[in-house]
Amino acid sequence: MAGLVSRASLIVRSKISALLNRAENPTETLDYSYEQMQEQLQNVKRGVADVVTAKKRLELQTQKLEQNVVKLETQARQAVAAGREDLARQALERKAAAQQQLQGLDAQIQQLAAQQEQLIESQQTLESRIEAFRSQKEVLKAQYSAAEAQVRIGEAATGIGRHMNDTGLAIQRAREKTEELQARASAIDELTSAGALEDFTAGDQTQLDRELAQISASSQVEDELAKLKAEVGAGEQQKAIPAGGSEAAGETAESAEAAQPAEGTQPAEAAAGEEAEAAQPAEAAAAEEAAQPAAEPSSEEPRQS
C-alpha cells in the first residue's frame, strides 16, 4: 500500500512539474528573480537603517549618562564640602551605577557598529550581484527572444507550427469546399443542358422549346447564307456575259480572262466586264454599216422594173 502511495505521489509530482515547465516563461522567471533580489536589497537597507537608529539611540543614552555622572560627581563634592557624607556616598553610588551602564552601552554601541559595517558590506555585495544579474538577465532575455523569434520564423516558413498548421487546415478546407461547389455547379449545368432540370429564369419555355428555337435560328441563318451566295453568283455571271454581245465580245472577254492570273479576284473580273461593255458600241456600229449596202439594191430593183 505504501508503495502505491509513493508511486502515485511521484506520478502526480512529475505531472505537475511537466505542467509547470510548460507554463514557465524564462523571461518572466528572470524578472521575478530580479524583483526578489531587489526586495532582499531593500530588506538589507532597512536592516542597516534599524542598526544605525539603535546605535544612535544608545549614543544618546550614553551622552545622558555621561552628563549624569558629571552631575553626581559634582553633587558628591558639594555634599562632602557640606559635611554630609551620607549624601556624598549616595551620589558616588549612583555615579558608579551610571558608569557601569556607560560601559554596557559602549559595548552595545560597538556591537551595533560592527553589525552596521557587516550590513553595509552585505548591501554593497548584494548590489554588485544584483547589477551583474540584471546585465545577465537582459542578455538572457535578448537571447531567448531571438531564439524564440527564430523558431517561430522557421515554423512559419516550414508550416510545422501550431498556428500555421491551423491556417493550413483552413486553406485545405476552403479548397475542398470550392471544389465541391465547382463540381455541383458543373453538375447543375450538365443536368440543365440535358433537360433533366428546368431553368426557371427562362420563363414559360421548356427545354424542347429552346432546342427547337435554336434549330430554327440555325436553319434561318443557313437559308440567308445560301440566298446571299446565290445573289453574289448571279451578279458575277451578269458581269461576265454582256447582253446582245457577239463572238468578238466573247473572244475579247476570253482573252481578258486569259490575260488575268489563275488566282483572279473580283476586281479583275469587274475590269473584264467593263472592257466588254466598252466594245459593245463599236460592234453595234460595225453591224449597222454592214447592213446598209444590202438594203440599198433591194430598193432600186422596183425602179428598174
C-alpha positions in Angstrom: 0.0 0.0 0.0 2.8 2.4 0.9 4.5 1.6 -2.5 1.3 2.5 -4.4 1.0 5.8 -2.4 4.6 6.8 -3.1 4.3 5.8 -6.8 1.1 7.9 -7.1 2.7 10.9 -5.4 5.7 10.5 -7.8 3.4 10.5 -10.8 1.5 13.5 -9.5 4.7 15.4 -8.9 6.0 14.6 -12.3 2.8 15.7 -14.0 2.8 18.9 -12.0 6.4 19.5 -12.9 5.7 19.0 -16.5 2.8 21.4 -16.5 4.9 24.0 -14.6 7.8 23.6 -17.1 5.3 24.0 -20.0 3.8 27.1 -18.4 7.1 28.6 -17.3 8.4 31.6 -19.2 12.1 32.2 -18.8 11.7 35.9 -19.3 9.1 36.2 -16.6 11.2 33.9 -14.3 14.2 36.1 -14.7 12.2 39.3 -14.0 10.7 37.7 -10.9 14.1 36.6 -9.6 15.4 40.2 -10.1 12.4 41.5 -8.2 13.1 39.1 -5.3 16.8 40.3 -5.2 15.6 43.9 -5.1 13.4 43.0 -2.2 16.3 41.4 -0.4 18.4 44.5 -1.0 15.6 46.7 0.4 15.5 44.4 3.5 19.2 44.8 4.0 18.9 48.5 3.7 16.1 48.6 6.2 18.3 46.4 8.5 21.2 48.9 8.2 18.8 51.7 8.9 17.5 49.9 12.0 21.0 49.2 13.3 22.1 52.8 12.8 18.9 54.0 14.5 19.6 51.7 17.5 23.2 52.9 17.7 22.2 56.5 17.7 19.7 55.8 20.4 22.4 54.2 22.6 24.7 57.0 21.8 22.1 59.5 23.1 21.7 57.4 26.3 25.4 57.4 26.7 25.6 61.1 26.5 22.8 61.4 29.1 24.6 59.0 31.4 27.9 60.9 31.0 26.2 64.1 31.9 24.6 62.4 34.9 28.0 61.0 36.0 29.4 64.5 35.9 26.4 65.8 37.8 26.6 63.1 40.5 30.3 63.7 41.0 29.6 67.4 41.4 26.9 66.6 44.0 29.2 64.3 45.9 31.8 67.1 46.1 29.2 69.5 47.3 28.0 67.0 50.0 31.5 66.4 51.2 32.1 70.1 51.4 28.9 70.5 53.4 29.9 67.6 55.8 27.2 65.3 54.5 29.0 62.1 53.9 25.7 60.2 53.5 24.6 62.3 50.6 28.1 62.1 49.1 28.0 58.3 49.4 24.6 58.1 47.6 25.9 60.4 44.9 29.0 58.3 44.4 26.9 55.1 44.4 24.7 56.5 41.6 27.8 57.6 39.8 29.2 54.1 39.9 25.9 52.6 38.6 25.9 55.2 35.8 29.4 54.3 34.9 28.5 50.6 34.7 25.7 51.5 32.4 28.0 53.5 30.3 30.3 50.6 29.9 27.4 48.3 28.9 26.2 50.9 26.4 29.7 51.3 25.0 29.9 47.6 24.4 26.4 47.6 22.7 27.4 50.5 20.6 30.5 48.7 19.4 28.5 45.6 18.6 25.9 47.7 16.6 28.7 49.5 14.8 30.2 46.1 13.8 26.7 44.9 12.7 26.4 48.1 10.7 29.6 47.6 8.9 28.7 44.0 8.1 25.3 45.0 6.8 26.9 47.8 4.7 29.3 45.2 3.2 26.5 42.8 2.6 24.5 45.6 1.0 27.3 46.5 -1.3 27.9 42.9 -2.2 24.2 42.3 -2.9 24.1 45.5 -5.0 27.0 44.3 -7.2 25.4 40.9 -7.6 22.1 42.4 -8.5 23.7 44.6 -11.0 25.6 41.7 -12.6 22.4 39.6 -12.5 20.5 42.5 -14.2 23.0 42.6 -17.0 23.0 38.9 -17.4 19.2 38.9 -17.2 18.9 41.3 -20.1 21.4 39.3 -22.2 19.5 36.1 -21.5 16.2 37.7 -22.3 17.5 39.0 -25.6 19.0 35.6 -26.5 15.7 33.9 -25.5 13.6 36.4 -27.6 15.9 35.9 -30.6 15.8 32.2 -30.3 12.0 32.2 -29.9 11.6 34.5 -32.9 13.9 32.3 -35.0 11.9 29.2 -34.0 8.6 31.0 -34.9 10.0 32.1 -38.3 11.3 28.6 -39.0 7.9 27.1 -38.1 6.1 29.6 -40.2 8.4 29.0 -43.2 8.1 25.2 -42.9 4.5 25.1 -41.8 5.1 22.9 -38.8 3.9 25.5 -36.2 0.6 25.1 -34.4 -0.9 28.3 -35.8 0.4 27.7 -39.3 -1.0 24.1 -39.0 -4.4 25.6 -38.2 -4.0 28.0 -41.2 -3.0 25.2 -43.5 -6.1 23.1 -42.4 -8.3 26.2 -43.0 -6.9 26.6 -46.5 -7.4 22.9 -47.2 -11.0 23.1 -46.1 -11.6 26.1 -48.2 -10.1 24.4 -51.2 -12.3 21.3 -50.7 -15.4 23.4 -50.4 -14.5 25.3 -53.5 -14.0 22.1 -55.5 -17.3 20.8 -54.2 -19.2 23.9 -55.2 -17.5 23.9 -58.7 -18.5 20.2 -59.1 -22.0 21.0 -58.1 -22.2 23.9 -60.5 -20.9 21.7 -63.3 -23.5 19.0 -62.5 -26.3 21.5 -62.5 -25.2 22.9 -65.8 -25.0 19.4 -67.3 -28.4 18.4 -66.0 -29.9 21.7 -67.2 -28.5 21.3 -70.7 -29.7 17.6 -70.8 -33.2 18.7 -69.9 -33.3 16.9 -66.5 -33.6 20.2 -64.8 -35.6 23.2 -65.9 -34.3 26.7 -65.9 -37.0 28.8 -64.2 -35.3 32.0 -65.3 -36.2 31.3 -68.9 -39.9 32.0 -68.4 -42.6 29.6 -69.8 -40.2 28.0 -72.4 -39.2 24.4 -71.8 -36.0 22.7 -72.9 -37.8 21.4 -76.0 -38.9 24.9 -76.9 -35.4 26.3 -76.5 -33.9 23.5 -78.6 -36.5 24.0 -81.4 -35.9 27.7 -81.4 -32.2 27.1 -81.6 -32.7 24.8 -84.6 -35.0 27.3 -86.3 -32.5 30.1 -85.8 -29.7 27.9 -87.3 -31.8 26.9 -90.3 -32.8 30.6 -90.9 -29.1 31.6 -90.8 -28.3 28.8 -93.3 -31.1 29.9 -95.6 -30.0 33.5 -95.6 -26.4 32.5 -96.2 -27.4 30.4 -99.3 -29.5 33.3 -100.6 -26.6 35.7 -100.3 -24.3 33.2 -102.1 -26.9 32.9 -105.0 -27.2 36.7 -105.3 -23.5 37.2 -105.4 -23.0 34.4 -108.0 -25.8 35.8 -110.3 -24.2 39.3 -110.2 -20.8 37.9 -111.2 -22.4 36.0 -114.2 -24.2 39.1 -115.4 -20.9 41.0 -115.4 -19.1 38.2 -117.3 -21.7 37.7 -120.1 -22.9 41.1 -121.6 -26.4 41.4 -123.1 -26.5 41.2 -127.1 -22.8 40.6 -127.3 -21.2 39.0 -130.3 -18.4 36.4 -130.7 -15.8 39.2 -130.8 -17.0 40.3 -127.4 -16.8 36.7 -126.2 -13.3 36.4 -127.6 -12.4 39.8 -126.1 -13.7 38.6 -122.7 -11.9 35.2 -123.1 -8.6 37.0 -124.0 -9.2 39.3 -121.0 -9.8 36.3 -118.7 -6.8 34.5 -120.1 -4.7 37.6 -119.5 -5.6 37.6 -115.8 -3.7 35.2 -113.4 -5.2 31.9 -112.4 -5.9 33.3 -108.9 -8.0 36.3 -110.3 -10.2 38.2 -107.9 -13.4 40.0 -108.3 -11.7 43.4 -109.2 -10.1 41.6 -112.3 -13.5 40.1 -113.4 -15.1 43.5 -113.0 -12.4 45.1 -115.2 -13.0 42.4 -117.9 -16.8 43.2 -117.8 -16.1 46.9 -118.3 -13.9 46.2 -121.4 -16.7 44.0 -122.8 -19.2 46.7 -122.3 -16.9 49.3 -123.9 -16.6 47.0 -127.0 -20.4 46.7 -127.5 -20.9 50.2 -129.1 -18.1 49.6 -131.7 -19.5 46.2 -132.6 -23.1 47.6 -133.0 -21.8 50.4 -135.3 -20.0 47.8 -137.5 -23.1 45.7 -137.8 -25.2 48.7 -138.9 -22.7 49.6 -141.6 -22.7 46.1 -142.9 -26.5 46.0 -143.1 -26.9 49.3 -145.1 -25.4 48.2 -148.5 -27.6 45.2 -148.6 -30.7 47.3 -148.2 -30.0 49.8 -151.0 -30.1 47.3 -154.0 -33.4 45.9 -152.9 -34.9 49.4 -153.1 -33.6 50.1 -156.6 -35.0 46.9 -158.2 -38.6 48.1 -158.5 -37.5 51.4 -160.1 -35.7 49.5 -162.9 -38.7 47.2 -163.5 
